[in-house]
Amino acid sequence: MIRRLFKEWLLNVLAWVAITNFYSLAILTNMKVIVEMAKIEDIIAANKLASYFTSSYQFFESTLFGIIFGTLFYFINQLIDKISARKMPFGKIIILKTFMYLIAMVVVFFTMGIIFELLYFYPVKMSDFLSNKEIVKDPTFYISFFTFILFTAILVNFLVQVSYKIGPKLVLPMFLGKYHTPKSENRIFLFLDLKNSTGIAEDLGHMKYSKLLQDCYYDLNKIVFKLNAEIYQYVGDEVVLTWENKKNFLSKYAIRTTFKFRSLLEKRSAYYLKNYGFIPEFKGGLNLGKVSVAEIGEIKRDIAYHGDVVNTAARLQEAAKEYGKILMASEKVINELTSYDGFAIEEMPTIELKGKRRKVNVFCVEETSRVRQEELPVS
């Protein structure tokens, strides 16, 4: 968790350092061209302030601004997304963030001014600089800089929302055209489906039922990054998660997801009981193996996974609902598990999964602590 947050913060800082240095490069290049064309190099050199603002010190300022503003940008986004993600539409969130960015920019400028004055970087005192009537009368640079940063901040936020829409781990592959032609990958798939969804929809009505699914998926999203998962699809009351089949991903993340999700829903039991009268339960089907991955569609492009591995995972989830189990896994999953710690594995009778020509061996997976609780006699 800490490692992921650090990576996100570092990415924000590096992005803003690059953005502000690019801005400084563009401004300085234009200024140097104008100075050379007007042949006023001597005039600029004689003016300490003008000489400073056309020097390479601007890149140092840009880097410092990028580090401080990038940090504030990251924390503003984290705070507002956490507080307002489900309470406000996207447009209002952008307006609120923009207002916060303006405040952050003022804070950064004053902080940098104090730091630079203490380090004796400025050729004049900050108070003298700010009281300069010519600068006050012609604040063109600051207006252009604020406009550039605000426009860039809105653009960055838009791209962030696009990345969430597509999936953070799929943005770069789609941009580079990695799946323009189908590729083969070894992946893990988990299908999660709401138990008794038809009856629940009838009892709640379609509007409240949709709100229930929003709440459930919002809670699931809280643990997706922690479990290194990618959300492949939301299909009605079903959500499909996937992982690359890397070392220990199955034992460390995939097989634990269903139980982590159940625990989170139970922790929020008071909320669900108050608003819906019950605690939602999700049943899972887990499978792994080789699948084909391809970019599909023109109007609404998406990444699609095809193969028997995906179909079998979906059928295992249906079997979990049929047999009243929280998680059903294929024999391939059980064979690849590197650790059974914390889990009880029960082999089910060989069954015929819907759509499969041959009967397959399936296994029920449960948390050992949960099994012990259920086996305790009721006094």
Secondary structure as GFF3:
##gff-version 3
##sequence-region A 1 379
A	DSSP	alpha_helix	2	38	.	.	.	ID=ss1
A	DSSP	alpha_helix	41	46	.	.	.	ID=ss2
A	DSSP	alpha_helix	48	53	.	.	.	ID=ss3
A	DSSP	alpha_helix	57	84	.	.	.	ID=ss4
A	DSSP	alpha_helix	90	118	.	.	.	ID=ss5
A	DSSP	alpha_helix	126	130	.	.	.	ID=ss6
A	DSSP	alpha_helix	133	137	.	.	.	ID=ss7
A	DSSP	alpha_helix	140	166	.	.	.	ID=ss8
A	DSSP	alpha_helix	171	176	.	.	.	ID=ss9
A	DSSP	beta_strand	183	194	.	.	.	ID=ss10
A	DSSP	alpha_helix	197	204	.	.	.	ID=ss11
A	DSSP	alpha_helix	206	224	.	.	.	ID=ss12
A	DSSP	beta_strand	230	235	.	.	.	ID=ss13
A	DSSP	beta_strand	238	244	.	.	.	ID=ss14
A	DSSP	alpha_helix	249	249	.	.	.	ID=ss15
A	DSSP	pi_helix	250	254	.	.	.	ID=ss16
A	DSSP	alpha_helix	255	267	.	.	.	ID=ss17
A	DSSP	alpha_helix	269	276	.	.	.	ID=ss18
A	DSSP	beta_strand	282	296	.	.	.	ID=ss19
A	DSSP	beta_strand	302	306	.	.	.	ID=ss20
A	DSSP	alpha_helix	308	323	.	.	.	ID=ss21
A	DSSP	beta_strand	327	330	.	.	.	ID=ss22
A	DSSP	alpha_helix	331	336	.	.	.	ID=ss23
A	DSSP	beta_strand	343	347	.	.	.	ID=ss24
A	DSSP	beta_strand	362	367	.	.	.	ID=ss25
A	DSSP	alpha_helix	368	375	.	.	.	ID=ss26
###
